[in-house]
Amino acid sequence: MKKYALAALAAVALACSPLVISSASAAAAASTAQAAAVKAAASNTTVADGSTAITPAETRAAVPPRGQITRPDFPATPPGTFNQQAVSGVHWQLCPAFTTPLLPAPAAADNITIAGPATATQEQMVRFIRKRNPQPKLTCSLEEIVGYYYEEAGREGVRPDVALCQALKETGFFNYGGDVAPAQNNFCGLGATGNHEPGARFATAQLGVRAHIQHLLAYSRMEQPSLTVNDPRYWLVVQNHPEIHGQITHWTGLNGVWAVPGKNYGQEILQLWQQAMVPDASDASLHAAEQRVTKAPNDAQSHLYCGIVWYQRGDYEKARQDFTQALRHAPHTPAALYNRALAASQLHRDKDARRDYDTLLKLTPNFNQAWYNRGLLRFTHRDYKGALSDMETLLRLEPRSADAQNLIGVIQVRQKHYADAWRSFSQAAQINSTNYYILANQIILQACLK
């Protein structure tokens, strides 16, 4: 069985390579995977470790290389029945856990205004984006797009670093995958109202950034932009929505307005902002962090900062110790609980991580990343009911979470609800068509048809 199951995964790897895939080659890959899966089902042998799945079981693998793909077409419903032995003998792909630690926000989320100066530097933003997506799909360089945000937002008095985080949320860190294409230079979904409507298109990246900032101005102030209006929907807001125009001055005020339902939209943007400002792993950062602790040994923020530096350097035990110290001085600090859970997971101390996520989610029930990470932990320990509950909660907060929808599909596979899993993977692909984990699962499941 091992030989055939590995052949099936090799076909999936071919389909998920960074090359552009034609429908024919994707179909050929799926055909190869199907043949391998059927042969695997016909075999009564097991893999070397005696299990019925390729080891290791579902793990949070490294993100595959990014590239343009042309997805094969999958029917809306399964065009046949499934070979259960084949399904049980292949490796299902999980979107990785969130692993970037957080600095605490400078104020409560509801108090952070759209207007204001930058807190993160341009260099921090470039490093943050490149870590999450080494190959952003842009019509300019990464440094240029960051510079445009600081120039355009700075001119209008909008927080450039937070506006850029909004663009990261809307585009999936410039990886796209929804109705909007990278060539449109549309970084905030202007005019992309669903039902495959791609929305506005701008001649250059800078004009696209300007339109984004101007649309924020339509929501957040009565005064017109400094430059000629480039946002095609600016006047729509001004003339038709007096209840919105100039009335939304805080990022969380965008909830349910910029994005629908978007119950947690502003908070998610601000969480990205918190992640962008974390210190790096350099010796200089470590020296500064240790100096902070020496000067203020009883200060929770100093221990939190130092713990992040240790985490970035890969010393998760020291990181966990500092996060614990931070919690001793400030027991209800969400960032410290989240960061300690991340460190515990890196140390394979799942019970400790689970305990921190439980506490955190009672304290901060709108923390999307914590819901996903806890759901993954529950899935890993075969608590499928609990994992499904966490993903359903996450989807109520953020209906566009392709990661959550994909995990639901894998849970349904484990529960032998294969037709439901087929639909869940399809829904996940509709949210993000460039997610390689979702595509791999669709190809694998199709390969398991009789």
Secondary structure, 3 states (H helix, E strand, C coil): CHHHHHHHHHHHHHHCCCCCCCHHHHHHHHHHHHHHHHHHHHCCCCCCCCCCCCCCCCCCCCCCCCCCCCCCCCCCCCCCCECHHHHHCCCCCCCCCCCCCCCCCCCCHHHCECECCCCCCHHHHHHHHHHHCCCCCCCCCHHHHHHHHHHHHHHHCECHHHHHHHHHHHHCCCCCCCCCCHHHCCCCCCCCCECCECCCCCCCHHHHHHHHHHHHHHHHCCCCCCCCCCCCCHHHHHHHCCCCCCCCCEHHHHECCCECCCCCHHHHHHHHHHHHCCCCCCHHHHHHHHHHHHHCCCCHHHHHHHHHHHHHCCCHHHHHHHHHHHHHHCCCCHHHHHHHHHHHHHCCCHHHHHHHHHHHHHHCCCCHHHHHHHHHHHHHCCCHHHHHHHHHHHHHHCCCCHHHHHHHHHHHHHCCCHHHHHHHHHHHHHHCCCCHHHHHHHHHHHHCEC
